[in-house]
Amino acid sequence: MRSIILSAALALSTALPAAADTIRVGMSGGYFPFTFTRGGELQGFEVDLMEAVGAETGDEIEFVTMSFSGLIGALESGRIDTIANQITITPEREAKFAFTQPYVYDGAQVVVKKGNEDDITGPESLKGRSVAVNLGSNFEELLNNLPYADEIDIRTYETNIAQDTALGRVDAFVMDRVSSGQLIAESPLPLALAGKPFDEIRNALPFRNDEAGTALRDKVDAALTKLKEDGTLAEISQKWLATDVTVPADEAAAQ
């Protein structure tokens, strides 16, 4: 099994259907520790995940990197076969795509400039605040569903979400708990978790909801089941996240 990394420009010029033994996987390559580039090499949790899937199914994995905002369109148009970039299952996305089983279970987390965690203690403290969310994430919808959403100044970001929070340009940002913890551990920026995680997040691989897409989804889903059962997914999670996020929190606590 061999992995190939393509640029977005090349991917856009080759919109022909992939061979049966190739799975074209879209990702941003800029979302540490899930998909990022270091020393010219694409790596991270979801890179290892998809390579493990390819090893299980016998398929070649072809990574296609582009901006996060272009991933859904690339999937819809057939330029890629799936997205491995912490795509959260939502009712709207389930109506459009065929999802695998979740491979990450997490929770939404408020993050603030260090020193402000006593003032902003969680989502209930966001009234009257400016709050950043990543473009394309489900967190904007999550905040908009809060009963006091009209009292929150929600701002969408593609980059610099952490820097602007640390510099006080926004009061807080909301991200998944795992990514927030990793970002704080790896970054020199003065950031802190504000309160406990809220609202369960389930991330999975979306495929086009047609005959070919659902058939590929079923094959990948069977591989995920096997990788969960033999402990491979847990090992990948421990490697990149120092915890096992591949099972629900209550199951992890029971182990």
Beta strands, then each sheet from edge to edge (+ up, - down):
strand 1: 3-6
strand 2: 22-27
strand 3: 30-31
strand 4: 35-38
strand 5: 41-43
strand 6: 60-65
strand 7: 82-83
strand 8: 97-99
strand 9: 104-113
strand 10: 130-134
strand 11: 153-157
strand 12: 172-176
strand 13: 191-203
strand 14: 206-208
sheet 1: 1+ 6+ 2+ 7+
sheet 2: 3+ 4- 5+
sheet 3: 8+ 14-
sheet 4: 11+ 10+ 12+ 9- 13+
end
